[in-house]
Amino acid sequence: MHLRSLLVGTALILCACDAARRSEPVAFTSDRISITTRGDGPDVILVPGVGAHADVWAAIADSLDETFRVHTVQVFGFAGTPASANADGPVAAPVSDEIARYVREQKLDRPAIIGHSMRGAIGMMMAARHPDVVGKLKAGRPTCASMQPIRPGSGASYIRCGRRYPDGLW
């Protein structure tokens, strides 16, 4: 299933059930990412695909924020945001490291990471490089031909957000 179909279908279902909620910026300084949070409960970090704005997750965040604290990541240099430190050199590894730093600084307890495309690959990279900060991982269509698979015993597993999604959606 293509991401667009997935997101459109999910958005239609979820928008009929719930109105959009307000996100709050987080006290975290980075020259590679910004993060907003909403909701309360176990932590889930949503990372959009290459070229996408963090708002691509709005409908999914709406469906999760009554049960989870949702952290939505915006990677600088995409979707019209200034590139900042992402303008030159590698992006994936430094962004992975910044999200891991965020998890540690915010004292999150092994959050679930959900990423699509290259950001799914960043989630996989986090699980490999920082296994202490990743609880569960959902990597949707990861772009990772040159990456190593997650090491067994790293603590990463796949997330399926239970009753929030129809069987077979993820």
Buried (B, 14 or more C-beta within 10 A) or exposed (E): EEBEEBBEBBBEBBBEEEEEEEBEEBEBEBEBBBBBBBBEEBBBBBBBBBEBBBBBBBBBBBBBBEBBBBBBBBBBBBBEBEBEBBEEEEBBEBBBBBBBBBBEEBEBEBBBBBBBBBBBBBBBBBBBBBBEBBBBBBBBBBBBEEBEEBEEEBBBBEBBBEEBBEEEEB
